[in-house]
Amino acid sequence: MEAQAIPLFAASHSGTTTVGPVILLGAPGAGKGTQAKRIAEYYGIPQISTGDILRENIRLGTELGKAASSLMERGELVSDDLVCQMVARRVAAPDCALGMILDGFPRTVNQAEWLDKHLAEYHFFETERGRKRPVVVQLVVEYNQLLRRLTGRRTCPACGRIYNVFTTPPNADGVCDVDGVTLVTRKDDREEVIAERLKNYEAQTLPLVSYYSGQKLLTVVDGAGDPDEITAEAFKAIEHGDRL
């Protein structure tokens, strides 16, 4: 396959290539975490999680963290404005000079529009060939397969090792191979919870597909395929990403 032409981890591009922002779209269980780690390692760019940023601001007691904590204590959602301010500070950090992978952001079209405007206004990722626009990769996985991936997950509460009863089961049923501890099913991996998460994803996140598709920035990849082939497709999208 042509996708295999890009060597996976044979040589790192770390420190040499302006990647720009990489956005991974996909339902829970689509494999975004696996691909984000591979992209981050290959290109030497950070994976930025809005959840991690939020927790860090709260831990450090920043003004943004205090505002977010106050909202959360009242049972309210953290506003787009606060989330965007946190992202703005994070992407300005030195380790993002060549690019970053955005995990959990943008979640809405409003956030996507803010990101486009912010990156353009502050001249992020300008190169001799023009400004690098976002590379958006959508991992598509059929609903029943997502259910198998998520409902089949079992976690070792001692070492954190993750299994799947359908695809990567432990050697002994229900027991971790490493330390013999009984595996558990996380609350988020129960079928009724997963169904609600997938419903929320479709309602909130899928409009981003139309948004980025309209800008011709979207690359659709079969997330049910071989992980190495998926990575190769993601690398191709990054290497040939559009510029203004």
Beta strands, then each sheet from edge to edge (+ up, - down):
strand 1: 20-25
strand 2: 47-49
strand 3: 99-103
strand 4: 126-127
strand 5: 130-131
strand 6: 135-140
strand 7: 153-155
strand 8: 162-164
strand 9: 218-222
sheet 1: 2+ 3+ 1+ 6+ 9+
sheet 2: 4+ 5-
sheet 3: 7+ 8-
end
